[in-house]
Amino acid sequence: MKRTLSLVIGLAVACLAGAAMAAGVAAPSAQSALRLDGDAANALSLLTFGGLVINSANLRTMFTAFNAAFKSALGTAQPMWSQIATLVPSTTGTEEYGWLGMNTKFREWLGERQYQNLKTHGYSIKNKKFENTVAVPRDNIEDDSYGIFSPMMAQMGQDAALHPDSLIFTALLAGFSTPCFDGQYFIDTDHPVGQQGAEVSVSNFGGGSGAAWFLLDTTKVIKPMILQKRRDYNFVALTSLEDENVFKRDEFVFGSDARLNVGYGLWQMAYGSKQAIDIDVYTTAYTAMVGFKADNGNPLNVKPNIFLVGPSNWKKALECVTVERLANGADNPMKNTTTVVLCPWLA
């Protein structure tokens, strides 16, 4: 076998020598030929004409390029979730949010401190795993065309940045039928408010059956939604020539994964409706939010700042908060009370 390889190498060197003489350059030396003959396997890889030599160094270079494309897109994407959700780092598989809904109040300190009895709730968010994986045929890498896959890796990075949007806004839409910390649906007509035994029902639902829209107060520490992250999005690869995917399917595998989940923050920071939007409906929703109180009876100082709508409600929403005068010619008292945010997820 070694004699055969040596013969092949000798012929290759001879061809190179002939080409070099025709071009007027120096031919490979006998010493070079002897060096190649001493390591036939490596010599064959050195004689690759065009394409990319598949070795550890080049595979590392390829991974670095793909990783850079992924991280660049991950960092430059502009997701919407941060406008309405609080980011909470997670250290366990499930995080408990029993403190949600707790409200305290200050008093003049006369005598001893007075301990406030606060209601606790059994609300928790369990982390989930998410992944996105693509395979690149080995032939494409050998043909030195892996550069055409860089946009795919950049797209994966952008998808990772925008993935929480799908989780947050899907959960927000599901809030009409999904419980939050007090056991009621996040958007509901009968949230219990007040001290135990003396609760009253408070609504943050405007009714209707059309396209959903929301008024949100995102100025507080705890926003309407929670994005809980246990492990952030990363970029991983299987590119070793000994990996099973290379041996069985002749392809390299690249992917991203993360551990996270979403949930609901304070329902008092949101008001949802499916009614057709007009100035009266909007005013009613805005007034209801401003009037929300804590269990201790104190105003929560809620002031909605985002009017979240889908494409079908966008024009009507703008008419409520941007026009100078109403259809009847009167001044618009609700002008600039909130900022309209168009959300494709609310289509």
N, C-alpha and C positions, 0 to 999 in steps of 0.2 A: 504493500500500500504506500509506504513511504517513497519507494522508488517511483511509483506512478505519480505521486504528488510532485516529486522532484522534477520529473520529466515535464509535467504541466507547467511548473514554475519556470523551468529552463526555456520552454517554448515562449512563455509570456515575456521573459526577460529578453529573449531574442527579438521578439516583435517590438518591444520597447526600444531596443537598440536600433533596429532598422528604422523605426519612426524618428528616433532622435537624430540618426545620421542624415535622414532626408531633411530634417528641420535645421540641421547644422548645430545641434547641441550635443553635449557629452552623453555617452551611453552609460547605462548602469555598469558599475565595475564588477570584477570577479569577486571582490570582497563582499559587495552587496549581495551578489548571487549566493555566495556561501552563507551569508548571514540569513538569507531567506530560507535556504535549504536546511539550516539548522533549526528552524521553527516553522515548519510547513503550514500548520494551521493558521498561525497569525499572518503568514505571508499572503495566503489567499484573501484574507480580509483586507489587507493593504492594497490589493490589486483590484478592488471594486471600482468599476467604471461608472460614474454617475450614481445618484441616489444617496441614501444615508446608510452608513454602516451601523448595524444594530449592535451596539455594545453598551455597557453600563454608563459610560461617560455621556454618550449621545442621548440615552434615555433620560438621564438626569437633566440634561440641558432642555430636552423637550418638556419634561415635567415642570421645570422652572418657568418656561415660557407660558405653558398652559395655566400654571398657578398664578402668574402675574396677570394674565388676562382675566382670570376669575376674580381676583381680589380688586383689580381696577374697576371692573363693572359693579362689584359688590359695594365698593365705596362711593361710587358716583351716582348710583340709582337714587331716586327720590320717592320713597314709599310714603303712603298717607297715614299709616297706622299711628305714627307718633303724634299726630294732631289730636287724637281722641283717646289714646291708651297710655297708661302708666307702665313703664318697664320695671319689672321686679326680678332681680337675680334669684335663681333657685339653687338650693344646695342639697335637696333630697328628691326622691321620686314624686312625692306629693307635698304640696305646701298648704298649710292651714291658714285660713283668713278669718278666724273667729273674731278678730278685732274690727272687722268691717261693720259699720253702723254704730260704733261706739261714739258717743258725743259727751263732752264735758263742758262745764262752765265755771268761770272764775267768780269768786265772791270775796267780799272784804274779810280779811283774816281777823276774826274776833274770837278769842278763846282758842280752843284746840282745832286742829284740822278736822274737816268733815269728810268722811269717806263716801264717795258716790258709788252707788250700786249700778253697774252698767250691764246692759243686756249683751250676752255673747251669742254668736251664731256658729253653726257647724258647717261652714262653707270651705271647700277645699278645691284645689286645681291640681290634677294629676298630669305630669309631663307625658308627652307622646314623642315617638321617634318619627322623623320624616327623612326621606332620601330622594335623590335624583341622580340617575346613573346613565352613562352613555358608553358605547363600545366603539373603538376605532380599529378598523382592520389593519393587521400588521403590514399588509402589502402597501397601504397608503404611507405608512411610516418609511418603509424601505425605499419607496419611490420619491422620498424627500418631499412629500406633499402634505406633511403634517401641519404646515402653516395655514392651510385652508380650514383646519379645525379650530384655530384660535378664536374665531368669532363664536363658535359653538360653546367654547369654554367661558367666553365672556357672557354669553347669553345665560349660561348656567349661574354665573355670579349674579347677574341681574335678577334672575328668577329667585335666587336665594334671598336677595334684599327685599323683593316684593312679596315673597311667600307669606309673611305675617299679615299683609293686607287681606289676602283671601281668608285667613283664619279670623281676623278681627271683624271684618265687615260681614262675613257669613254668620258669625256669632251674634253680631248686633241685630241682623235681620231675624235671627232665631229668637231674639229676646222677647218677642210677643208670646212665645210658648215655652220658654226655658227658664227655670227658677234661678234666682240670684241668692244673695246671702240671707234674706229674710224668709225664704221658702216660697215667696210669690214669684210669678213671672217677672223678669226684669222690667218689661213694660206691661203694667197691669192697672187695674182699677181699684184694688183694695190692699195696698201696702199698709201694714199695721204700724202706726206711729204713736208714741206716748209711753208712759210708764206701764209696767205690767199690770193688767187688770183694768186699765183706763185707756186702752188704745182706741184710736179712731182710724178709719180707712181713708187713705189718700191715694189719688189716682195720678199716674203719669202717662195715661193713654188717652188719646184724643178721639178714638173710635174710627169708623170708616172701613172701607174694604178695597181701596185703591192702592196705588204705589206708596210704599212707606217713606216717611221723612222724619227727621229728628231735629229737635233743638238740644244743644249740648252745652254744658258749662265745663270747659277744659282748663280753667284758670286755677283750679285747686290742686293740691298735692296728689290727691287720689282722683284720677279722671274716670269717666264713665266705664272704660274698659281696662282690662289688665292683660299685658303681654308678659308671660312668665317664661324665662329662659334658663334652662339647665346647662345646655351646651350649644354654643353658637355655631353657625354654619361654617364648615371647613371644606377643604379640597383634598381629596385622597385619590390614589391611583394604584392599579395593579399592572406594573410594567416589567416585572422581572421575567426573563426568558424561561424561568422554571415555574412560573405561576400556572395554575391549572387552566385558566382561561386562554393563555397563550398556547399551551400544549394541545388542548382539545378543540378550541375554536379559532385559533390563529388570530387573536385580537387582543388589544390592550384596552383596559377598562378604567374609566375616570368617573368620579362622582363627588357628590356633596351630601352631607347629612347634618342633622341637628336634633336636639331634644328641647322641646318647648311646648307650650300650650297657651290658650287664652281663656279668659273668664270675664265676669262682670265685676265692676267696681261698685260705686254707690249709685243706686237707681235714681237718687235725688238729683244727680248731675245729668239726667237725660229725660226727655219727654218725646214719646213716639206717637205718630199718628198715621192713619191711612185715609184721612179725609182729603177732599179736594182743597187745595190751598187758596185762600183769599185773605184779605186783611183782617177780617173778623176772626177767622179760625186761628190765624197766626197770633193775633193779640191775646186770644184766650189761652193758648198754649204758653206764651211768654209770661203772662200774668200768673198762671198756675205755678210755674217754676219759681218765680220770684217769691212766692208765698210759702214755699216749702219750709217746714220747721223740723228741728231735731226732737228726739224723744223727751228732752228736758224742757221743751217749749220755746227754746230760743230760735230766732230766725237763723237759717243756715247761710244766709247771705248769698244765695244762688243767683247768678246773673248769666243767663245763656249768652254765649259769644259766637257759637257756630250754628248755622242753619244748614244742616246736611241733607242734600237732596240728590235724586237721580236725574237723568236727562229729561224725563217727561215732566218733572216738576221745576226744572231750573228757571224757566222764564217767569212762572208765577211767583217763585221765591224772590227773584230779583225785583219784581213789581212791588212786593211787600216792603222791602227794606232799602230800595235805592231811589224810587221816584219821589219828587218833591211834593206832588199833589195827588190826591186820590181821584178816582173816576168822577166823583161828585164835585170836584173842584176844591175840596177842603185840603188843608195842610196834612201831610202824612206824619202823624206823631211817632210812628215806628221806624222812621228812616234811620239807617245806620245803627240800629239796635243790635244787629248781629251781622256776621259775614257769611255770605252764601258760599258753600263749598260743594262743588259738583263731584259726586262719587259714582263712578261707573258701576260699582257693585250694587247700587240701589236702583238699577234699571227696572 
